[in-house]
Amino acid sequence: RTKKGIEKVSEHYENEVLSTLHQRIGDVSSKLTKKEDEYNDAMKEVSRLTKLNSELEEQQITYKDKVKVTEKVIKQYEDEVLPKMHQDIADMNRKLSEKEKEYNDAMNEVSCLRQANSKLERAQLEGRRNVLHKLDKAVG
């Protein structure tokens, strides 16, 4: 009886220990699966962020290239276009000054001609009066 009793107790503890071990193995396996899923999700996120980072670096390179081209265009404008514009403006101002002088000279000439014309008209009137006066004397 004792041997059977010991075997029964032993079998009972074996079953309990095995059951507990199976339960713990199941729990650990479940936790391991959960951790593997978390790891896979994290690796997917790392992959997504790495791809996004690469795209951003490409955009940054493109942006830097555009900035260089823009700076080059601005420099060329400042070095070539602006000096020519300033020279053209200076030339136009010089020509404008010449035209203003020509205009002022012409207006002075017009004024002189008007004065001369007024004197001539007065002289003509004076001459007519003298002629009329002489005719009046001759007739009268």
C-alpha positions in Angstrom: 0.0 0.0 0.0 2.7 2.5 0.8 4.4 1.9 -2.4 1.1 2.5 -4.3 0.4 5.5 -2.1 3.8 6.9 -2.8 3.4 6.3 -6.5 0.0 8.0 -6.4 1.3 11.0 -4.5 4.4 11.1 -6.8 2.1 10.8 -9.8 -0.1 13.6 -8.4 2.9 15.9 -7.8 4.4 15.0 -11.2 1.1 15.9 -12.9 0.8 19.1 -10.9 4.4 20.0 -11.6 4.1 19.1 -15.3 0.8 21.1 -15.5 2.5 24.1 -13.8 5.5 23.8 -16.1 3.2 23.6 -19.2 1.3 26.6 -17.9 4.5 28.6 -17.4 5.9 27.5 -20.8 2.6 28.6 -22.3 2.8 32.0 -20.5 6.5 32.5 -21.5 5.7 31.5 -25.1 2.8 33.9 -25.2 5.0 36.7 -23.8 7.7 35.8 -26.2 5.2 36.0 -29.2 4.0 39.4 -27.9 7.6 40.6 -27.6 8.4 39.3 -31.2 5.3 41.2 -32.5 6.5 44.4 -30.7 10.0 43.9 -32.1 8.6 43.4 -35.6 6.4 46.5 -35.3 9.4 48.5 -34.0 11.5 47.3 -36.9 8.7 48.3 -39.4 8.7 51.8 -37.8 12.5 51.9 -38.0 12.3 51.0 -41.7 9.6 53.6 -42.3 11.6 56.3 -40.5 14.8 55.3 -42.3 13.0 55.6 -45.7 11.5 59.0 -44.6 14.9 60.2 -43.5 16.4 59.3 -46.9 13.6 61.1 -48.7 14.2 64.2 -46.5 17.9 64.1 -47.2 17.2 63.9 -51.0 14.8 66.9 -50.6 17.4 68.8 -48.6 20.0 68.2 -51.4 17.5 69.3 -54.0 16.7 72.4 -51.9 20.4 73.2 -51.4 20.9 72.9 -55.2 18.0 75.3 -55.8 19.4 77.7 -53.3 22.8 77.6 -55.0 21.2 78.2 -58.4 19.2 81.1 -57.0 22.2 82.6 -55.4 24.1 82.3 -58.6 21.3 84.0 -60.6 21.1 86.8 -58.0 24.9 87.3 -58.1 24.8 87.3 -61.9 22.0 89.9 -61.8 24.0 92.0 -59.3 27.2 91.7 -61.3 25.9 92.1 -64.8 22.3 93.5 -65.0 22.4 96.1 -62.3 25.6 97.9 -63.4 24.2 98.0 -67.0 20.9 99.4 -65.7 22.8 102.0 -63.7 24.8 102.9 -66.8 21.7 103.0 -69.0 20.0 105.3 -66.4 23.1 107.6 -66.3 23.1 107.7 -70.1 19.4 108.5 -70.2 19.8 111.3 -67.6 22.7 112.7 -69.6 20.6 112.7 -72.8 17.7 114.2 -70.9 19.9 117.0 -69.6 21.1 117.6 -73.2 17.5 117.7 -74.4 16.5 120.0 -71.6 19.4 122.4 -72.6 18.3 122.2 -76.2 14.7 123.0 -75.2 15.8 125.9 -73.0 18.0 127.2 -75.8 15.1 126.9 -78.2 12.7 128.7 -75.8 15.3 131.5 -75.3 15.5 131.8 -79.1 11.7 131.9 -79.4 11.6 134.6 -76.7 14.2 136.6 -78.6 12.4 136.2 -81.9 9.1 137.3 -80.2 10.8 140.4 -78.8 12.4 141.1 -82.2 9.0 140.5 -83.9 7.3 143.0 -81.4 10.0 145.6 -82.2 9.6 145.0 -85.9 5.8 145.3 -85.7 6.2 148.6 -83.7 8.7 149.8 -86.2 6.2 149.0 -89.0 3.4 150.8 -87.2 5.7 153.7 -86.6 6.7 153.7 -90.3 3.1 153.6 -91.5 2.2 156.5 -89.2 5.1 158.4 -90.6 4.1 157.6 -94.1 0.4 158.5 -93.4 1.5 161.7 -91.6 3.7 162.7 -94.6 0.8 161.9 -97.0 -1.5 164.0 -94.9 0.9 166.9 -95.1 1.4 166.4 -98.8 -2.3 166.2 -99.4 -3.3 168.7 -96.8 
